[in-house]
Amino acid sequence: MPELPEAETIARGLRVPLTGRRLSGTEILHADVVEGGSVALSRGLEGRWVHRVDRRGKNVVLGLGRGPRVDRRLVVNLGMSGRLLHREPDDGAPPPTHPAVRIGLTTQEGASAGSLIYHDPRRFGRLRLLTPSSYRAWSQSLGPEPLAPTYRSRDLAEGLARSISPVRSWLLDQRRVAGVGNIYANEALFLAGIHPGTPSASIPGHRARRLHRALRKVLREAVEARGTTLRDYRTAQGWEGSYGGALRVYGREGAPCPRCRTPVKRIVFSNRSAFLCPRCQPDPDA
């Protein structure tokens, strides 16, 4: 599933081609990816201008309005295999094979500016159009942004201290911290030298500070590399992310640890795989 770096990359890739464009002619090919109904989405998008393109957690957020202010937000969660692609009017590349929603774009003069396509073979993603109040309520249900300047190591340490969940599970809980998924949780825990199954409340302050630094480092590196493509993820322009070659432990079972050369181990808990170096990240129960 695309995580914070992938959603951030897509938002950045859409910011220039979408900002200042008018939405026209929404075509919903698969209604099961739309919350609130196809008719409501089509009517709600028609004629609105794109004022801004942002990200919240793992979601791409388009700020829309009929006038100069944002009065609706289109929140797109990419699910397991979703993509948001911008196509120019004269794009000669083969069309997406599994389009679910297609939104026309026009310039201020009314000329075609191409289209925004939500592509999703497995259709686990969701599009929802939210009013300002419903957007605030939804956003407040998510945890803080881990790359925000206001997110301090003390905030992470205090959150961990209130939970007995395994730290990998804590990091994946979007109510605790927004945007972190299994790839970057595993990578950050490796850099911090913390076993994924360590009870959160047992992590002392100095190690929480190390985890805070590691998490921000990994996320920033991945954003710079345009995310990680393991299978489905693509940028808004259709490119693959290049961070996969920099992964230290995730998906590298049996490969040598980049620090100590001990083979990377894969374990399963909470029905999810976790990857670690058994020497650099000793099991707290051992």
Residue, then its C-alpha position, 0 to 999 in steps of 0.5 A: m500500500p502506498e505510504l507517506p512518501e508515495a502519496e507525497t510524491i504524487a501530490r507534488g507531481l500533480r501540484v503544477p499540472l492541476t492547480g488553477r485547472r477547472l474540473s469538467g466531465t467526471e466519468i465514474l467507471h467503477a462506483d465501488v471506489v466512490e464514497g457517498g455515491s457517483v452522482a454526488l461526486s460528479r455533481g460536487l466536482e463539476g465546475r470547481w477549480v483546483h486551488r491546491v494539492d496536498r497530502r494528509g497521511k497516506n492520502v492525496v487531498l485536492g482543495l477545490g472551490r467554485g470561487p476563490r476559496v476552498d469549499r470542498r476537498l477531494v480525498v483520495n486513498l490509493g488502497m493497495s494498487g491505486r494510482l493518480l495519473h495526469r494525462e496531457p490532451d495529446d498524450g500518445a502513451p497507451p491509456p491506463t488499463h484499469p481506470a476507475v474514475r476519469i476527471g476532465l480538466t480545462t484551462q481558465e480559457g476553457a481549453s482542454a488541459g487533459s485529465l486526471i485518472y484514478h486507476d485501480p486494478r484491485r479497487f481497494g482505494r477510495l475517493r470521497l468529497l468532503t465539506p470543510s467540517s467533515y474534512r476537519a473531523w476526518s483529519q482530526s481522526l489521524g495522528p500527527e504528521p511525522l515530518a512536520p516541524t512541530y512533531r518532536s521526539r518528545d511527542l513520539a516518546e509520550g505516545l509510545a509510553r501510553s501503549i503496550s502494543p508492539v512498536r511496529s503495530w503502534l507505528l502502523d496505527q494511523r491514529r498514532v502517527a499518520g502516513v507510516g506503513n509497513i515498509y518505512a516502519n521496518e526501516a526506521l526500527f532497523l536504523a534505531g536498533i529496536h526489535p519490531g515486537t518490543p512493547s511500546a511503553s518499554i522503550p526508554g526516552h533515549r531510544a525513542r529519540r533515536l527512533h524519531r530521528a530514524l523515522r524522519k530520516v527514512l521518510r525524507e530519503a524515500v520522498e527524495a527517491r520518489g517512493t518505493t515501487l514494489r509492484d503497483y505504485r507509480t508517480a503521477q507521471g507514471w514513473e517508478g519510485s527508486y527507493g527500493g534499492a535503498l531498503r535495508v531490511y524490508g523484503r530482504e529475508g536472508a540477505p546480509c544485514p548492511r551493518c553486521r552481515t547477519p542474515v535478515k530475518r522475517i517474522v510474522f505478527s498481527n498478520r503482517s510480516a516484519f523484517l529485522c536483523p536479529r543481531c542489531q535488533p535483539d528480541p526483548d524476550a530473548 
